[in-house]
Amino acid sequence: MTKKEKNLSQNAADDIVAMITIDKKYSAGDKLPNENDLASMLKISRTTLREAIRILVAHDVLEIRRGKGTFVVAKDEDIEGFSLDDFSVSKLNAKDLYEMRLIFEPQTAYYAALRATDKELNRILHYGKLEEQKILNNEDRTELDQAFHRAIAKATHNEFMNKLMPILHKAIDKGVVLSDENKIVLEDTLIDHRMIMDFLENRDAEGAKTAMKLHIIHAMRGLGINNE
């Protein structure tokens, strides 16, 4: 296999993982589309797809069942890395969780601006715009907010950041539940997310970093969390 073919297969494997962990199209136990349909969806050859599936089978993400097809065998948290129980997340309070976000996520946005592929950038913008509509329509946005931040983390191409995201999701969940009752926080979220997306789209790493930092600080203040 040439280096180019290997890279194509690895990229395809990453796309399939993204479909599971970010897009939430498939969960543990779900069967993937047949080879022709999945290759068409990913816009790759069947040879590249087979190698991508082989990679994911080796990492216990997928399982090939003879005569039945290819199935997802791992849970989201297992694919992304740490399980939530490993860090006793339930013992962490909102202040601790938001401080973790403030430490890690601005730099995550920085590297995402530098490293995101066009496909990854489009995914970030897609979820950001869908969440914006949910906010404007006063609808639950929890899953979309997670997907937005998860997509940014994945675009860093940093394995640790992707493994850390399940922990940070606890802060995101708490924030969404509480902020949906606070119009000022919702308005800040709309403005902040637009800024983050604009800087990412323009590949402005420092701008994306600053926008993410302000976003988290605004959320903390809106929720009455002292960041000093």
C-alpha positions in Angstrom: 0.0 0.0 0.0 1.4 3.4 -0.9 1.6 6.3 1.6 -1.2 8.1 -0.3 -3.5 5.1 -0.1 -2.7 4.7 3.6 -3.6 8.3 4.3 -6.8 7.9 2.3 -7.8 4.9 4.4 -6.9 6.6 7.7 -8.9 9.6 6.7 -11.8 7.4 5.8 -11.5 5.6 9.2 -11.5 9.0 10.9 -14.7 10.0 9.0 -16.4 6.8 10.1 -15.5 7.5 13.7 -16.8 11.1 13.3 -20.1 9.7 12.0 -20.3 7.6 15.3 -19.0 10.1 17.9 -19.9 13.5 16.4 -22.7 13.1 14.0 -24.3 10.3 16.1 -25.5 8.5 13.0 -24.6 5.1 14.4 -24.3 3.7 17.9 -23.0 0.4 19.4 -24.9 -2.4 17.8 -25.9 -0.5 14.7 -25.2 -1.9 11.2 -23.3 0.3 8.8 -24.6 0.8 5.2 -23.5 -1.7 2.6 -20.1 -1.2 1.0 -21.4 0.5 -2.1 -23.6 3.0 -0.2 -21.0 3.8 2.4 -18.2 4.3 -0.1 -20.5 6.6 -2.0 -21.4 8.6 1.1 -17.7 9.0 1.9 -16.7 9.6 -1.7 -14.0 7.0 -1.7 -13.3 3.8 -3.5 -14.4 0.4 -2.1 -10.8 -0.6 -1.8 -10.1 2.5 0.5 -13.3 1.7 2.5 -12.3 -1.9 3.1 -8.9 -0.8 4.4 -10.6 1.8 6.6 -12.9 -0.8 8.0 -9.9 -3.1 8.6 -8.3 -0.4 10.7 -11.4 0.1 12.8 -11.9 -3.6 13.2 -8.3 -3.8 14.5 -9.1 -1.1 17.1 -12.3 -2.8 18.2 -14.6 0.0 16.8 -16.2 -2.2 14.2 -17.0 -5.8 13.7 -17.6 -7.8 10.5 -20.2 -10.5 10.9 -20.0 -12.9 8.1 -23.1 -12.9 5.9 -24.6 -10.0 7.9 -22.5 -6.9 7.4 -20.3 -4.5 9.4 -21.5 -3.4 12.9 -20.4 -0.8 15.4 -19.2 -2.6 18.5 -17.7 0.1 20.7 -19.6 2.8 22.7 -18.9 6.4 22.1 -17.0 6.9 25.3 -14.8 3.9 24.5 -14.0 5.2 21.0 -13.2 8.7 22.3 -11.1 7.4 25.1 -11.7 7.8 28.8 -14.9 6.6 30.2 -16.8 9.0 32.4 -16.3 6.8 35.5 -12.5 7.0 35.2 -12.6 10.6 36.4 -15.5 10.4 38.9 -17.1 13.2 37.0 -20.1 13.2 39.3 -17.9 14.5 42.0 -16.9 17.6 40.0 -18.9 20.7 40.5 -19.8 23.3 37.8 -16.9 25.6 38.8 -14.3 22.8 38.4 -15.7 21.7 35.1 -15.8 25.3 33.7 -12.3 25.9 34.8 -11.3 22.8 32.9 -13.0 24.2 29.8 -11.3 27.6 30.3 -7.9 25.9 30.5 -8.3 23.6 27.5 -10.9 24.8 25.0 -9.4 28.2 23.9 -6.2 26.3 22.8 -8.4 23.7 21.2 -10.0 26.4 19.0 -6.5 27.6 18.2 -5.3 24.3 16.9 -8.6 23.6 15.1 -8.2 26.8 13.1 -4.7 25.7 12.0 -5.3 22.0 11.4 -9.0 21.4 10.5 -9.5 19.9 7.1 -12.1 21.5 4.9 -14.5 18.6 5.7 -13.9 19.1 9.5 -14.4 22.8 9.2 -17.7 22.3 7.3 -18.8 20.0 10.1 -18.1 22.6 12.8 -20.0 25.3 10.9 -22.8 22.9 10.2 -23.4 22.2 13.8 -22.9 25.8 14.8 -25.6 27.0 12.5 -28.0 24.2 13.5 -27.5 25.1 17.2 -28.1 28.8 16.4 -31.5 27.9 14.9 -32.4 25.8 18.0 -31.6 28.8 20.2 -33.7 31.2 18.0 -36.6 28.7 18.1 -36.3 28.1 21.9 -35.6 24.4 21.3 -33.3 22.0 23.2 -29.8 22.4 21.9 -27.8 20.1 24.2 -26.8 17.5 21.6 -25.9 20.1 19.0 -23.8 22.1 21.5 -21.9 18.9 22.3 -21.5 18.1 18.6 -20.2 21.7 17.9 -17.5 21.5 20.6 -16.7 17.9 19.8 -16.2 18.7 16.2 -13.8 21.5 17.1 -11.8 19.1 19.4 -11.6 16.5 16.7 -10.2 19.1 14.2 -7.2 19.6 16.5 -6.0 16.2 15.5 -4.8 15.8 19.1 -5.7 12.5 20.6 -5.7 13.7 24.2 -8.2 16.5 23.5 -10.6 14.0 21.9 -10.3 11.8 24.9 -10.9 14.7 27.3 -14.1 15.8 25.6 -16.4 13.4 27.4 -15.4 15.1 30.7 -15.9 18.5 29.3 -19.3 17.5 28.1 -20.5 17.5 31.7 -19.7 21.2 31.9 -21.4 21.8 28.5 -24.5 19.9 29.6 -24.7 21.8 32.9 -24.2 25.1 31.0 -26.9 24.4 28.5 -29.5 23.4 31.1 -28.8 26.5 33.2 -28.2 29.0 30.4 -31.4 28.2 28.6 -33.2 29.9 31.5 -31.0 33.0 31.1 -31.7 35.2 28.1 -28.4 37.2 28.5 -26.4 34.0 28.4 -28.3 32.8 25.3 -27.6 36.1 23.5 -23.9 35.8 24.5 -23.8 32.2 23.2 -25.2 33.3 19.8 -22.7 36.1 19.4 -19.8 34.1 20.8 -20.4 31.1 18.6 -20.7 33.3 15.5 -17.3 34.8 16.4 -15.8 31.4 16.9 -17.1 30.2 13.6 -16.0 33.3 11.7 -12.4 33.0 13.1 -12.3 29.3 12.3 -13.6 29.8 8.8 -10.9 32.4 8.3 -8.2 30.2 9.7 -7.5 32.9 12.3 -6.0 30.8 15.2 -5.5 33.6 17.7 -8.9 35.0 17.0 -10.5 31.6 17.5 -8.6 31.2 20.7 -9.7 34.5 22.1 -13.3 34.1 21.0 -13.5 30.7 22.7 -12.0 32.1 25.9 -14.5 34.9 25.9 -17.4 32.5 25.3 -16.5 30.4 28.3 -15.9 33.5 30.5 -19.3 34.8 29.4 -21.0 31.5 30.3 -19.3 31.4 33.7 -20.3 34.9 34.5 -23.9 34.3 33.3 -24.0 31.2 35.5 -22.6 33.1 38.5 -19.3 31.2 38.5 -16.3 33.2 39.7 -13.3 32.6 37.4 -10.7 34.3 39.7 
